[in-house]
Amino acid sequence: MMSGLEAVLAEASSPSWMRRVRAGRDLASFADVPEAADVLVGLLDVEDTAVTRQTAETLARVGTVAAMKLIALAVAEAGANQADWLQTGVHDALVGPDGVPDIAAACGQLARDPEEAVRRGATEILAWTNDTRR
């Protein structure tokens, strides 16, 4: 029998975009678990914009350094269209009714990460948070 985490990891590769969105939401709180992080990075980098947007939003709502690092990596590697959907997901979290943890603080930490792609992506997300505050 599969554990709950294993079942969600398996659902992330479903042909159904709705199941992949649900998997992204369910996995976001496990961003610091390597197996979940690998799957979340894949969900942020898919052709299905709903999956990208919803996964980014949920990770931003979690707001931990581990969660924001995954978005930063995706942003650093994203083309223009994918970056737009990542930005939309982060924006949705920032303006949502529930509020979110301090994304800027997490990205500030990531701006000093040893990995250049993480620093670049975190800097871009910081710019998005500044745009939202205006």
Residue pairs with C-beta under 8 A, 6 or more apart in sequence:
2 10
5 30
5 33
5 35
5 36
8 23
8 26
8 27
9 23
9 27
9 35
9 36
9 39
11 19
11 20
11 22
11 23
11 26
12 20
12 23
12 24
12 27
12 39
12 42
12 43
13 20
14 20
14 23
17 48
17 50
17 51
20 43
20 46
20 48
20 51
21 50
21 51
21 54
21 55
23 39
23 43
24 40
24 43
24 51
24 54
24 55
24 58
24 59
25 54
25 55
25 58
27 36
27 39
27 40
27 43
28 40
28 55
28 58
28 59
28 61
28 62
28 67
29 62
30 36
30 37
31 37
31 40
31 59
31 62
31 64
31 66
31 67
31 69
31 70
32 64
32 66
37 66
37 70
40 55
40 59
40 70
41 70
41 73
41 74
43 51
43 52
43 55
44 52
44 55
44 56
44 59
44 70
44 71
44 74
44 86
45 52
45 74
45 77
45 78
45 82
46 52
49 81
49 85
52 74
52 82
52 85
52 86
52 89
53 85
53 86
53 88
53 89
53 92
54 89
55 89
56 71
56 74
56 85
56 86
56 88
56 89
56 90
56 93
57 89
57 90
57 92
57 93
57 96
58 89
58 93
59 67
59 68
59 70
59 71
59 89
60 67
60 68
60 71
60 89
60 90
60 92
60 93
60 94
60 100
60 103
61 93
61 96
61 98
61 100
61 101
62 101
63 93
63 100
63 101
63 102
63 103
63 106
64 101
64 106
65 106
65 109
65 110
67 106
68 103
68 106
68 107
68 110
68 122
68 125
69 110
69 113
69 118
69 122
71 86
71 89
71 90
71 121
71 125
72 107
72 110
72 113
72 117
72 118
72 119
72 120
72 121
72 122
72 124
72 125
73 117
73 118
73 121
74 82
74 86
74 121
75 83
75 86
75 120
75 121
75 124
75 125
76 117
76 118
76 120
76 121
76 124
77 117
78 86
83 124
87 128
90 103
90 125
90 128
90 129
91 128
91 132
93 100
93 103
94 100
94 103
94 128
94 129
94 132
95 132
103 125
103 129
104 126
104 129
107 122
107 123
107 125
107 126
107 129
108 122
108 126
110 118
110 119
110 121
110 122
111 119
111 122
111 123
111 126
112 119
113 119
113 122
